[in-house]
Amino acid sequence: MPRQVPYDDDRFVAARDLAADQGGVLSRPQLYGVGITRWEIRGQVRGHRWQLIGDQCVHLENGHLSPEGEQWAAVFHGGPRACLDGGSALVAAGLERYTLERVRVSVPRGARIRRHPRFDIRQTRRWAESDIIRVGLPRTRSATAAIRAALWARTDREATYVLLLAVQQRIVAARDIGTELLRVRRDKRRLLLHSVVNELLDGAQSLGEIDIATLLRRRGLPAPARQAVRQDRRGRYYLDLSWPDYRLVVEIDGIHHAWVENLVGDALRHNAVALDGDTVLRVPLLGLRLQPEAFLDQIEDGLRAGGWSLAA
């Protein structure tokens, strides 16, 4: 009876079926579990049909890893208690437009660290099994991941951005982030994150809104309503900042306003507000960074034109 070739072997079929849900990647224990020996793994690698990813897992193809395969490989390389953490866990949960240099994996204190140039594997004193989702790709819960991503961010601005992005894309609710933040007892960024979360709970939906709210308070200008709902024949839409008593609306233009899919909607919203009789000021986020006083002057002028005075 002729010997079966591996791709007709039930064990290899089972391995491929299992890998299909893991970005084409299996750990060595998973391969051994379906009956494939280390010698057979070595043979597939030598034949350039498979490739080793570190010493803990195997890619059952010989091309580039998909992002999902990269995530699974990072967790397998981290060991049995490893999980995606921080920004990597948020990306696995669906976060978009957030770029990471390497996949971040956390393991508990005292665990063995297997170094690998393509993965960022670290021990963390914040590690707790109750924080981990182990159905599918192991990762920390989104609220926990968001706080850790902010704590581990390179800059305060990046920390603010990742929290904003997670809330804006509905990966996690601001209230859940706030609850998770209460667990952080000591960190140099703790007070900053409390300020950011308070702004998010108060309704800020863009980085520009958080910045401008602080500037308005310092200037002594009245607090605006945020994300106020308006209705026209096309349906409901939201205003970034508005002062209904003074018929003034301010729209914060971040980089996302330049995306093609947003241009028409922004124009229609602007026109609808103007037709209702309100003054609409547009504040580009870059302008807010470079010339904040000039734009604050215009907002103050708009408020005064609507009847506001410093003594009001």
C-alpha positions, -999 to +999 in steps of 0.1 A: +000+000+000+015+033-010+024+058+018+000+088+021+015+122+013+011+148+041-015+168+023-038+137+021-031+128+057-060+133+080-036+148+106-025+175+082-061+182+071-070+187+107-040+210+112-050+232+082-086+234+094-075+245+128-050+270+114-077+286+092-092+303+123-058+315+135-043+333+106-026+302+093-006+298+125-005+269+150+015+264+182+037+233+185+014+218+212-015+222+188+004+204+160+014+176+184-022+175+196-034+165+161-006+139+158+020+157+138+055+150+151+084+174+155+102+154+127+074+160+104+073+197+112+110+199+105+105+181+072+077+206+061+100+235+071+130+221+052+107+216+022+098+253+023+061+245+027+059+258+063+079+283+082+089+286+119+079+317+138+103+317+166+105+284+184+069+282+196+047+282+165+046+274+129+030+292+099+014+265+077+024+285+046+056+300+033+044+336+026+039+367+046+019+365+079-015+382+079-021+407+107-043+380+124-015+355+120+010+379+135-012+384+166-016+346+171+021+341+167+029+368+192+006+352+218+020+317+212+055+330+215+046+347+248+036+314+264+004+297+278-007+327+299+001+354+274-024+377+258-026+407+235-026+439+255-028+476+252-031+489+216-027+454+201-058+442+221-078+472+208-067+465+172-078+429+177-112+442+189-116+462+158-098+496+163-089+512+130-065+539+120-041+531+148-007+519+138+017+498+160+053+490+153+051+456+170+024+434+185+023+440+223+018+409+245+016+408+283+026+380+306+024+380+345+053+389+367+078+361+370+068+344+337+096+335+313+101+361+286+110+347+252+125+375+232+117+380+195+124+410+173+089+411+158+070+410+191+069+432+222+065+407+250+067+421+286+058+413+321+032+435+337+023+440+374-012+449+361-018+414+347-049+396+360-067+365+345-101+382+351-091+409+326-085+385+298-109+373+271-098+337+262-125+329+237-107+331+203-076+352+203-065+358+239-066+396+246-074+419+275-109+434+277-112+466+257-116+489+287-085+475+303-066+476+270-075+512+264-062+524+298-030+504+294-025+517+258-027+552+272-004+545+302+022+529+279+019+555+251+051+574+241+036+608+246+007+624+265-008+633+231-007+597+219-023+586+252-052+611+247-056+600+211-059+563+217-086+568+244-105+592+221-102+568+191-115+538+212-146+558+223-151+574+189-151+540+171-173+525+198-148+499+208-155+508+244-177+532+263-162+562+281-180+551+313-162+517+312-128+534+306-135+556+336-144+526+358-112+509+347-091+540+354-102+540+390-081+508+394-049+527+386-034+539+419+000+551+408+012+564+374+028+596+362+000+599+336-029+592+360-041+628+364-039+635+327-061+604+320-086+615+346-089+648+328-093+632+294-119+607+306-139+634+323-139+653+290-151+621+272-178+615+297-189+651+292-194+644+255-162+654+237-160+634+204-128+646+189-093+656+200-100+692+189-131+694+211-110+684+242-084+710+233-108+738+226-129+732+257-098+739+278-089+770+258-124+784+261-124+780+299-091+797+302-104+826+280-135+830+302-159+822+274-192+804+280-192+766+279-207+752+247-232+724+242-214+694+227-227+670+201-261+688+200-286+671+178-302+690+149-328+677+125-335+686+088-352+669+059-322+646+055-324+633+091-305+639+123-269+653+126-246+664+154-229+697+160-194+697+175-199+728+197-228+751+198-242+781+217-279+781+209-286+813+228-260+832+207-268+814+174-231+803+171-218+769+159-182+758+158-171+727+138-137+712+146-120+699+115-096+671+123-078+650+097-108+627+093-128+657+078-105+655+048-114+618+040-135+617+009-164+599+025-169+629+049-166+658+026-202+658+013-218+651+046-198+679+063-209+704+036-245+695+038-245+698+076-227+732+074-253+745+049-282+732+069-270+751+100-264+783+080-299+781+065-313+779+100-297+813+107-267+803+128-232+815+123-209+785+116-172+788+123-148+760+112-117+755+132-090+732+117-072+711+142-038+722+128-048+758+131-058+753+167-023+740+173-005+768+155-027+799+160-051+792+189-056+828+199-066+838+164-094+813+163-104+821+199-107+857+188-131+847+161-152+826+185-154+855+209-164+878+181-191+853+170-204+852+206-205+889+210-223+893+176-249+869+190-254+891+221-229+877+246-209+899+268-182+892+294-207+902+322-234+879+308 
